[in-house]
Amino acid sequence: MRDTDRHFMIEAVRAGIGEIELSRMALDRAEDYAVKSFARRVLDDHTQTDIELKKIASDRGLILPTEADMEHQSLKSALSDLSDEAFDEAFMKAMVERHKAAVEVFQRAAREVKDNELRLFAMKTLPMLERHLEAAEETGARLGLPPRAGAQNGGRASLRR
């Protein structure tokens, strides 16, 4: 397996775990029904893609990390320090930022990954991530966030900062 393929798998699973953890937090902390609904959708979808990616890795003898990346861990810590009133907006802003980055990573993987099954996984997952980004932007707008609240990440094609 190529290093770039392996790197994509590791990066994707760590970010996915982070999305799962943040969504669980939102289900407990969010006050707005739309935020909770978004978090449930992200939790369900990322749990399923996590299972699929782990199977691909297992079939290739690769053991993937079981913890979120440092960015998601830091974000989780920052969100846990917020008041309940501030949580919803901060969570949705983070979801826009993270899903924008994820879309870019999965677009690149769909073009560049050499392993056929892994490339198909990226191609299949990309529309889900795009739907999450759109839903995050819509939910954020409902909360009064400006359009594309996550655009300040400079278009970096990485799930990490």
C-alpha positions as CSV (number, residue, x, y, z in Angstrom):
1,M,0.0,0.0,0.0
2,R,1.3,3.4,-0.9
3,D,2.2,5.9,1.8
4,T,-0.3,8.4,0.5
5,D,-3.1,5.9,0.6
6,R,-2.2,4.9,4.2
7,H,-1.9,8.5,5.2
8,F,-5.4,9.2,3.8
9,M,-6.8,6.3,5.8
10,I,-5.2,7.4,9.0
11,E,-6.2,11.0,8.6
12,A,-9.8,10.1,7.6
13,V,-10.4,7.7,10.5
14,R,-8.9,10.1,13.1
15,A,-11.1,12.9,11.8
16,G,-14.1,10.7,11.7
17,I,-13.6,9.6,15.3
18,G,-13.4,13.3,16.1
19,E,-16.7,14.0,14.4
20,I,-18.3,11.2,16.2
21,E,-17.1,12.4,19.6
22,L,-18.1,16.0,18.9
23,S,-21.5,14.9,17.7
24,R,-22.1,12.9,20.9
25,M,-21.2,16.0,22.9
26,A,-23.7,18.1,20.8
27,L,-26.4,15.5,21.5
28,D,-25.9,16.1,25.2
29,R,-25.2,19.8,25.2
30,A,-27.0,21.5,22.3
31,E,-30.1,23.4,23.0
32,D,-31.4,24.0,19.4
33,Y,-33.3,21.1,17.9
34,A,-31.8,21.6,14.5
35,V,-28.3,21.4,16.0
36,K,-29.2,18.1,17.8
37,S,-30.7,16.8,14.6
38,F,-27.6,17.6,12.6
39,A,-25.4,16.0,15.3
40,R,-27.5,12.8,15.1
41,R,-27.1,12.7,11.3
42,V,-23.3,13.2,11.6
43,L,-23.0,10.6,14.3
44,D,-24.9,8.0,12.4
45,D,-23.1,8.7,9.0
46,H,-19.6,8.9,10.4
47,T,-20.1,5.8,12.5
48,Q,-21.0,3.9,9.4
49,T,-18.1,5.3,7.3
50,D,-15.8,4.5,10.2
51,I,-16.9,0.8,10.1
52,E,-16.3,0.7,6.3
53,L,-12.9,2.3,6.5
54,K,-11.8,0.0,9.3
55,K,-12.8,-3.0,7.2
56,I,-10.7,-1.7,4.2
57,A,-7.8,-1.2,6.5
58,S,-8.2,-4.6,8.1
59,D,-8.3,-6.3,4.7
60,R,-4.9,-4.7,4.0
61,G,-3.4,-5.6,7.4
62,L,-3.4,-2.0,8.6
63,I,-4.4,-1.2,12.1
64,L,-5.9,2.3,12.3
65,P,-5.7,4.7,15.3
66,T,-8.6,4.6,17.7
67,E,-8.4,8.3,18.9
68,A,-9.3,11.5,17.3
69,D,-6.7,13.8,15.8
70,M,-5.3,16.6,18.0
71,E,-7.4,19.2,16.3
72,H,-10.6,17.4,17.2
73,Q,-9.4,16.8,20.7
74,S,-8.6,20.5,21.2
75,L,-11.9,21.4,19.7
76,K,-13.7,19.1,22.1
77,S,-11.9,20.6,25.0
78,A,-12.7,24.1,23.9
79,L,-16.4,23.3,23.3
80,S,-16.7,21.7,26.7
81,D,-15.6,24.9,28.4
82,L,-18.4,26.9,26.7
83,S,-21.7,27.8,28.3
84,D,-24.7,26.0,26.9
85,E,-25.8,29.2,25.2
86,A,-22.6,29.6,23.3
87,F,-22.2,25.9,22.5
88,D,-24.6,25.6,19.6
89,E,-23.0,28.4,17.5
90,A,-19.5,27.3,18.2
91,F,-20.3,23.7,17.4
92,M,-21.9,24.6,14.1
93,K,-19.1,26.9,13.1
94,A,-16.7,24.1,13.8
95,M,-18.8,21.7,11.8
96,V,-18.6,24.0,8.8
97,E,-14.9,24.3,9.1
98,R,-14.2,20.6,9.6
99,H,-16.6,19.5,6.8
100,K,-15.1,22.0,4.4
101,A,-11.7,20.6,5.1
102,A,-13.0,17.0,4.9
103,V,-14.6,17.6,1.5
104,E,-11.3,18.9,0.2
105,V,-9.4,15.9,1.5
106,F,-11.9,13.4,0.1
107,Q,-11.9,15.2,-3.3
108,R,-8.1,14.9,-3.4
109,A,-8.3,11.2,-2.3
110,A,-10.9,10.4,-5.0
111,R,-8.4,11.7,-7.6
112,E,-5.1,10.5,-6.2
113,V,-5.5,7.4,-4.1
114,K,-4.2,4.3,-6.0
115,D,-6.0,1.6,-4.1
116,N,-9.2,1.0,-6.0
117,E,-11.4,0.1,-3.1
118,L,-10.1,3.0,-1.0
119,R,-10.6,5.4,-4.0
120,L,-14.2,4.1,-4.3
121,F,-14.7,4.6,-0.6
122,A,-13.6,8.3,-0.9
123,M,-15.8,8.8,-4.0
124,K,-18.8,7.2,-2.2
125,T,-18.2,9.2,1.1
126,L,-17.7,12.6,-0.6
127,P,-21.4,13.3,-1.3
128,M,-22.2,12.5,2.3
129,L,-19.6,15.0,3.5
130,E,-20.9,17.6,1.0
131,R,-24.4,17.1,2.4
132,H,-23.0,17.5,5.9
133,L,-21.3,20.8,4.9
134,E,-24.5,22.1,3.3
135,A,-26.6,21.1,6.4
136,A,-24.0,22.7,8.7
137,E,-24.1,25.9,6.8
138,E,-27.9,26.0,6.8
139,T,-28.1,25.2,10.5
140,G,-25.4,27.7,11.3
141,A,-27.4,30.3,9.3
142,R,-30.5,29.6,11.3
143,L,-28.4,30.4,14.4
144,G,-27.2,33.7,12.8
145,L,-23.7,32.6,11.7
146,P,-22.5,34.2,8.5
147,P,-22.5,32.1,5.3
148,R,-19.4,29.9,5.0
149,A,-18.5,30.5,8.6
150,G,-15.6,28.2,8.1
151,A,-14.1,29.8,5.1
152,Q,-11.2,31.3,7.2
153,N,-9.3,28.0,7.1
154,G,-7.7,29.2,3.9
155,G,-8.9,26.3,1.8
156,R,-6.3,24.0,3.3
157,A,-6.8,20.4,2.1
158,S,-6.1,18.8,5.4
159,L,-8.2,17.5,8.2
160,R,-5.5,18.8,10.6
161,R,-4.3,22.3,11.3
